[in-house]
């Protein structure tokens, strides 16, 4: 029996720091290990630095999945999706988290730290963690996503 816990990467900027810390506690409570790619305080910083670190962890196979948080979620999502191995989805409700896993095989969940309460974040995280990719017709669509990178 394999008792290895899945390692999940997390990253945020200062605006997403509190939500990232909340997500880390949720992940630990659900039996996951966490690779924290920063930031490590609420001091002003630049989200791309931490988004790139998380994306590199995905690209380097350190983690299969991740969670990013910034104020609106937009900057983190844009930066993460510059990386070929990343399919980051900005999510604001659990149904979107479900569908982006089911149809898009998203491997990074992005949350808008300034615009989401903890209860909604928890529901989105649970959908992200517990929804499997449907495959089928969606595979060819995913293969087309990286055509220009």
N, C-alpha and C positions, 0 to 999 in steps of 0.2 A: 504494500500500500504506500502511495506517495503522500507524504505529509508536508510537502513543500507548499508554502503559502505563496499565492500569486503576488508579485511585486507590481504596484501601480504607481506611476509617476504623478506628481502634482506640481503645479507652478502657479504663481500669482505675481501681481505687482502690489504696491502699497494699498491700492483701493480694494483689492481682492484678498488681502492678507487674512482678515478675520474669517471670511468664508472658507478660505483654503484650510485654515486651522480647524474649522468645524468639519470640513470634508475629511481631513486626516483622522479625526476622532471617529467619524462614522466608518471609515474604511477599516481602522483597527478593530472596531467593535464587530465588524463583519468578517474578521479573520484574514484580512489582507495585510501585507507589508507595504510600507510607503517609502518611495524615493522622493524626497523633497528637493526640488530643483530651485527653490527660492521663490521669492524673496523671504527674508527672515525677520522682517519688522514692518511697521507701518511708515517707515521713513520713505520719502518720495524717491521713486526709482523709475526705470524705463522697462515697460512690460516686454519688449522684444528680447531683452537679455535672458529672461526667464522662460519665455516661450521657446526660444531657440534651444535652450538647455533641455527642456522637456522633449522637444521634437528630436533632438539628437539622441536622447535615451530611447525613443521609439525606433529611430532609424538604426541604432546600434544594437537592437534587440535586448537592451537592458530591461525594458518593459514592453508589454504588449498593448497596454492601455494607459490612458492618463486622464487627468482632470486639470483644466486651466481656469483661472479666474482673474478677471480684471474688472474695472468699474462697470463698463457696459458690456464687456465680453467681446466686443467687436475687434479691438486691436489685437487681443490674444488670438482670436480665431484667424484673422487675416495673416498674422505672422506664422502661426502653426501651419497653415495650409500652404505656405511657401515651400514646405518640405515634402518631397515626393512620397515618402512612406506614411504621411499623416493624412487622416481624414477627420478633421476637427469639425464639430458641430456645435454652434451656439444654440443653447437650449433654454427655454423660459417656462416650459410646462412639461409635466411627465409624459404626455402623449407624444410630444416632439422627440423626447429622449427615446421613447419606445420605437418610433418610426425610423429615426435616424440609425438606430442599430439594426432594425429589421430589414430595411431597404438599402441603406447606404454603408453598412458595416463600419460605422464611425468608430474610430479607435481612441479619440480624445473628445471628452465631454467638456464644453466650455460653459461656464456659468457667469451671469452678469452680477457681480458681487454687490453693486450699489442698488440693484433693482429687484432683488429676489430675497424672500425671507427664508429662514432655515428650513421650515417645514416643506416648502416647495423644492428647495435644493435637495433635501433628503429624498423626496419622491422622485425627482429627476435622476439622482444618482442610482437609486434602486432600479429604475427602469433601464438605465445604461448598463448596470452590472448584470442584470438578470434576463435581458432580451438577447436571444441568439440571432445571428444573421440568417435571413431566409434563403439566400443563395438564388439559384435558378436564374431567371431573366435579369436579376439585378447584378449578376457577376459581370456581364458584358458592359453594363453601364458604368460600373466602378472601374473597369479596365480602361475606359475612355477618359476618365478624369485626369490622368497624368500624361496625356498625349502631348501636351505643350511644355511640360517641365523638363 
